[in-house]
Amino acid sequence: MSGAPSTSLRLVAGAALCLLAGAAFGSWWSAPPERLWHDRPAAAPETAPLLPSFRDVVEQVGPAVVTVRATLPDEVAPPGEPLAAPDAAAPAADADPTLVPSAANPVFAPRPGHRNGPGFVVHERGLVLTSRHVVLGASAIEVLSPQHGRLAADLVGEDPATDLALLRLVSPPPGLPALALGSSEDLRAGDWIVAVGNPFGFSRTVTAGVVSFVGRHLQHSDFGVTSDFLQISAPINPGSSGCPVLDVRGRVVGVTTQVAAAAQGISFAVPSRAVKWALEQMRRRPDGRVRRGYLGIEFASRSGLDERGAPRPGAVIVRVADGDPAHRAGLREGDVVLGVDGTPVRDAKELHERIVCSDPGTPIALQLLRDGRIEDPVVAVLGEIGGGGEAPF
């Protein structure tokens, strides 16, 4: 019984403290010293931005967007749409076979033994760019032009690593409209884009979206290499590989070649910078086939910052494939590539470009940082992507 008063006093004191705390919180909440969020003052009266209309762009580019139809030998089976997402399910067929073409609303559904896809005229002399897998193994190719009807074409260039193909019309009509290639280097995530494709055989289908990511590196299923893609939110369905991706001025900033079939609104396009490089390589080579250098390493940009607070330059090697050019040259895991042929390498992206944009058989001198010491340049002779190697570069 002697402890009862003490307990009562403690309870009374605790209740008083709670009341005081509640009163203090209520006073703060009723008149907070500052806002709980941050505003950015507007420099001018705010107005709701108008969303763009792409009708002028579509009208401008429409005559140069075509349908490519490939006739296949009996032994060649039409492949499905190439996938970019790991473990993605196979997409549906290219078109609904019950649809019939009409003059008012053309639907170029592929007939048995044929494969369809979009493309666009890239030069008025009759050059058409499309996706390589559309015409792969074709015995005959024709281009269906909105203004000129059916035109025979030949395959004159291909880039297996980016899945691009260049066609030449056998008898190009005069005044053939061509699309201009823009600058993908100027794109940023959030920029508007529009695509004109041929999904499921529905020709000249317009979709729009934004650039979702610039510089997305994706694994190529056939060559074990990665390529630098634009990720876009415009819906790209099976049958639209090879369609142009346009900026708001109607310039081609990418060419669709891959989709994430298990996702919605995740598609990928070869940026126009890479398209221009591939076209130049096709022009230079007698057989029109783009060949890319291969070293046999996996690498990544270095982590951390230097003494100035900037990202540390160079790319660190994380794997060296046995028997490939890098292994034969003596490169090791943990080596940091600081430069190629005397030119500094800022990050993994720059090293990637230096390798894959060089000719197979080219010797390159790699400046290395090994075990904290800068080594004498190591010379490696590049192999070729798709030439039997398994490592990414």
ROBALUM-986141 format. One record per residue (C-alpha): residue in three letters; x, y, z. Coordinates in steps of 0.2 Angstrom, whole numbers, padded with zeros to 4 digits, always signed. Each point is the difference from the previous one (the first is absolute). Layout:
% ROBALUM-986141
ALAXYZ;...
//
This chain:
% ROBALUM-986141
MET+0000+0000+0000;SER+0015+0011+0003;GLY+0003+0001-0019;ALA-0017+0005-0005;PRO+0002+0019+0002;SER+0016+0000-0009;THR-0008-0009-0015;SER-0014+0012+0000;LEU+0012+0014-0001;ARG+0009-0007-0014;LEU-0016-0003-0010;VAL-0005+0018+0003;ALA+0017+0006-0005;GLY-0001-0010-0016;ALA-0017+0006-0005;ALA+0006+0018+0003;LEU+0015-0003-0012;CYS-0012-0008-0013;LEU-0011+0015+0001;LEU+0014+0012-0002;ALA+0008-0009-0015;GLY-0017-0001-0008;ALA-0003+0019+0003;ALA+0017+0003-0007;PHE-0003-0011-0016;GLY-0017+0008-0003;SER+0008+0017+0001;TRP+0013-0004-0012;TRP-0012-0009-0012;SER-0012+0014+0000;ALA+0013+0013-0004;PRO+0015-0009-0007;PRO+0016+0010-0002;GLU+0002-0004-0018;ARG-0008-0010-0014;LEU+0001-0019-0001;TRP+0004+0001-0019;HIS+0010+0011-0012;ASP-0007+0011-0013;ARG+0010+0006-0015;PRO-0006+0018-0004;ALA-0006+0002-0018;ALA+0009+0013-0011;ALA-0016+0003-0010;PRO-0018-0003+0002;GLU-0002-0019-0001;THR-0011-0007-0014;ALA-0004-0018-0004;PRO+0012-0006-0014;LEU-0008-0006-0016;LEU+0004-0018-0005;PRO+0007-0001-0018;SER-0009-0006-0015;PHE+0010-0011-0011;ARG-0012+0002-0015;ASP+0012+0011-0010;VAL+0014-0011+0003;VAL-0010-0015-0005;GLU-0006+0008-0016;GLN+0018+0006-0004;VAL+0009-0017+0002;GLY-0015-0011-0006;PRO+0005-0002-0018;ALA+0018-0006+0005;VAL-0006-0014+0012;VAL-0002-0016-0009;THR-0004-0019+0003;VAL+0013-0013-0004;ARG-0006-0017-0006;ALA+0012-0014-0001;THR-0003-0016-0009;LEU+0007-0015+0009;PRO+0006-0017-0007;ASP-0010-0015+0006;GLU+0014-0005+0012;VAL+0001+0017+0009;ALA-0012+0002+0014;PRO-0006+0018+0005;PRO+0009+0005+0016;GLY-0009+0009+0014;GLU+0003+0018+0006;PRO+0017+0001+0008;LEU-0001+0003+0019;ALA+0010+0012+0011;ALA-0006-0005+0017;PRO+0008-0016+0009;ASP-0012-0014+0001;ALA-0013+0009-0010;ALA-0014-0011-0007;ALA-0001-0002-0019;PRO-0011+0013-0009;ALA-0015-0004-0011;ALA+0001-0002-0018;ASP+0003+0014-0012;ALA-0018+0003-0006;ASP-0018-0007+0001;PRO-0001-0011-0015;THR-0019+0004-0002;LEU+0003+0018-0004;VAL-0001+0005-0019;PRO+0009+0015-0008;SER-0011+0014-0006;ALA+0003+0016-0009;ALA-0008+0011+0014;ASN+0008-0009+0015;PRO+0015-0011-0006;VAL+0004-0014+0011;PHE+0015-0009-0007;ALA-0002-0017+0009;PRO+0014-0012-0005;ARG-0005-0014-0011;PRO+0007-0018+0004;GLY+0018+0000-0005;HIS+0002+0019+0002;ARG+0006+0012+0014;ASN-0005+0018+0002;GLY+0007+0015+0009;PRO+0001+0019-0001;GLY+0014+0010-0007;PHE+0004+0017-0007;VAL+0009+0008-0014;VAL+0016+0007+0006;HIS+0007+0007-0017;GLU-0010+0006-0015;ARG+0011-0011-0011;GLY-0011-0015+0006;LEU+0009-0006+0016;VAL-0012-0007+0013;LEU+0004-0004+0018;THR-0009-0014+0010;SER+0003-0013+0013;ARG+0012-0014-0006;HIS-0010-0014+0007;VAL-0015+0005-0011;VAL+0011-0004-0016;LEU+0011-0013+0007;GLY+0001-0015-0012;ALA-0012+0008-0012;SER+0000-0006-0018;ALA-0009+0016-0006;ILE-0004+0016+0008;GLU-0012+0013-0005;VAL-0004+0017+0007;LEU-0018+0007+0001;SER+0000+0019-0002;PRO-0015+0010+0004;GLN+0003+0011-0015;HIS+0008-0013-0012;GLY-0007-0017+0003;ARG+0010-0015+0000;LEU+0019+0002-0004;ALA+0013-0014-0001;ALA+0015+0001+0011;ASP+0016-0008+0004;LEU+0010-0002+0016;VAL+0016+0011-0001;GLY+0005+0002+0019;GLU-0002-0008+0017;ASP+0005+0002+0018;PRO-0003-0015+0010;ALA+0005+0007+0016;THR-0014+0014-0001;ASP-0012-0010-0011;LEU+0000+0013-0014;ALA-0001-0003-0019;LEU+0001+0011-0015;LEU-0010-0003-0015;ARG+0002+0008-0018;LEU-0015+0001-0011;VAL+0004-0008-0017;SER-0009+0015-0009;PRO-0002+0014+0011;PRO-0014+0012-0006;PRO+0005+0019-0002;GLY-0004+0012+0014;LEU+0001-0014+0014;PRO-0002+0008+0017;ALA+0013-0004+0013;LEU+0000+0003+0019;ALA+0014+0010+0008;LEU+0011-0007+0014;GLY+0000+0011+0015;SER+0012+0000+0015;SER-0004-0013+0014;GLU+0014+0008+0010;ASP-0012+0015+0004;LEU-0013-0011+0007;ARG-0004+0000+0019;ALA-0012-0011+0010;GLY-0017+0008-0001;ASP+0001+0006-0018;TRP-0015-0003-0011;ILE+0002-0013-0014;VAL-0012-0008-0013;ALA+0002-0016-0010;VAL-0008-0005-0016;GLY-0001-0019-0002;ASN-0009-0015-0006;PRO-0006-0010+0015;PHE-0009-0016-0003;GLY-0001+0005-0019;PHE-0009+0017+0003;SER+0011+0011-0011;ARG+0004+0018+0005;THR-0006-0002+0018;VAL+0005+0015+0010;THR+0005-0001+0019;ALA+0008+0013+0011;GLY+0009+0001+0017;VAL+0016+0006+0008;VAL+0018-0005+0001;SER+0000-0010+0016;PHE+0019-0003+0001;VAL+0015+0005-0011;GLY+0015-0012-0002;ARG-0009-0016+0006;HIS+0013-0014-0002;LEU-0009-0017-0005;GLN+0007-0017-0003;HIS-0001-0006-0017;SER-0006-0018+0000;ASP+0010-0006-0015;PHE+0017+0008+0003;GLY+0001+0002+0019;VAL+0004+0019-0003;THR-0009+0015+0007;SER-0006+0015-0011;ASP-0005+0018+0005;PHE-0018+0002-0002;LEU-0014+0013+0002;GLN-0014-0006+0012;ILE-0016+0007-0006;SER-0018-0001+0007;ALA-0009+0001-0017;PRO-0009-0017-0002;ILE+0010-0011-0013;ASN-0009-0016-0003;PRO+0006-0015-0010;GLY+0001+0004-0019;SER+0007+0018+0004;SER+0019-0005+0001;GLY+0009+0012-0012;CYS-0012+0015+0002;PRO+0007+0018+0001;VAL-0001+0009+0017;LEU-0002+0018-0003;ASP+0003+0016+0010;VAL-0013+0014+0000;ARG+0008+0007-0015;GLY-0002-0015-0011;ARG+0018-0006+0001;VAL+0005-0018+0003;VAL+0008-0002+0016;GLY-0001-0019+0002;VAL-0005-0016-0009;THR-0010-0013+0010;THR+0007-0017+0000;GLN-0004-0008+0017;VAL-0015-0001+0013;ALA-0002-0006+0017;ALA-0014-0012-0004;ALA-0005-0003+0018;ALA-0002+0018+0004;GLN-0011+0015-0006;GLY+0008+0016-0007;ILE+0018-0006+0001;SER+0008+0000-0018;PHE+0017+0003-0006;ALA+0007+0009-0015;VAL+0017+0001-0008;PRO+0005+0018+0002;SER+0003+0010-0016;ARG+0018+0003+0005;ALA+0003-0019-0001;VAL-0011-0001-0016;LYS+0011+0013-0009;TRP+0016-0009+0005;ALA-0007-0017-0006;LEU-0006+0008-0017;GLU+0018+0007-0002;GLN+0007-0017+0003;MET-0012-0008-0012;ARG+0005+0012-0014;ARG+0019-0003+0003;ARG-0001-0019-0001;PRO-0001-0009-0016;ASP-0013-0013+0007;GLY-0009+0013+0010;ARG+0002-0010+0016;VAL+0005+0010+0016;ARG+0014-0008+0010;ARG+0003+0005+0018;GLY+0015-0002+0011;TYR+0001-0013+0014;LEU+0012-0001+0015;GLY-0007-0013+0011;ILE-0002+0009+0017;GLU-0014+0006+0011;PHE+0002+0017+0008;ALA-0008+0014+0010;SER+0002+0018+0004;ARG+0011+0003+0016;SER-0009+0004+0016;GLY+0004+0014+0011;LEU+0006+0018-0003;ASP+0017+0007-0002;GLU+0009+0014+0011;ARG-0010+0013-0010;GLY-0017-0008+0003;ALA-0002-0006-0018;PRO-0003-0018-0005;ARG+0016-0010-0001;PRO+0005-0002-0019;GLY+0002-0017-0008;ALA-0009-0017-0001;VAL+0005-0015+0012;ILE+0000-0017-0008;VAL-0011-0012+0009;ARG+0003-0016-0011;VAL+0012-0006-0013;ALA-0006-0014-0012;ASP+0013-0014-0002;GLY+0008-0001-0017;ASP-0007+0017-0006;PRO+0010+0015-0006;ALA+0000+0008+0018;HIS+0007-0016+0007;ARG+0013-0003-0013;ALA+0006+0018+0003;GLY+0002-0003+0019;LEU-0015+0011+0007;ARG-0005-0005+0017;GLU-0016+0002+0011;GLY+0002+0015+0010;ASP+0010+0010-0013;VAL-0006+0017-0003;VAL+0000+0007-0018;LEU+0005+0018+0001;GLY+0002+0003-0019;VAL+0000-0008-0017;ASP+0013+0005-0013;GLY+0005+0015+0010;THR-0018+0007+0002;PRO-0007+0000+0018;VAL-0015-0011+0004;ARG-0012+0009+0012;ASP-0012-0015+0003;ALA-0006-0017-0005;LYS-0011+0008-0014;GLU+0015+0008-0008;LEU+0010-0016+0000;HIS-0015-0010-0007;GLU+0000+0012-0015;ARG+0019-0001-0003;ILE-0001-0019-0001;VAL-0016-0003-0010;CYS+0003+0015-0012;SER+0017-0007-0005;ASP+0003-0012-0014;PRO+0004-0018+0004;GLY+0019-0003-0001;THR+0004+0017+0006;PRO+0014+0001+0013;ILE-0005+0012+0014;ALA+0012+0006+0014;LEU-0008-0001+0017;GLN+0007+0011+0014;LEU-0003-0009+0017;LEU+0000+0003+0018;ARG+0005-0016+0009;ASP+0002-0003+0018;GLY+0001+0019+0003;ARG+0014+0003-0014;ILE-0002+0006-0017;GLU+0007-0013-0012;ASP+0008+0001-0017;PRO-0014-0001-0014;VAL-0006-0017-0004;VAL-0003-0004-0018;ALA-0015-0011-0004;VAL-0006-0005-0018;LEU-0019+0001-0001;GLY-0011-0015-0005;GLU-0017+0002-0008;ILE-0017+0000+0009;GLY-0009-0016-0005;GLY+0017-0008-0005;GLY-0002-0014+0014;GLY+0004+0010+0016;GLU-0012-0001+0015;ALA+0005+0015+0011;PRO-0009+0017-0004;PHE+0014+0010-0007;
//
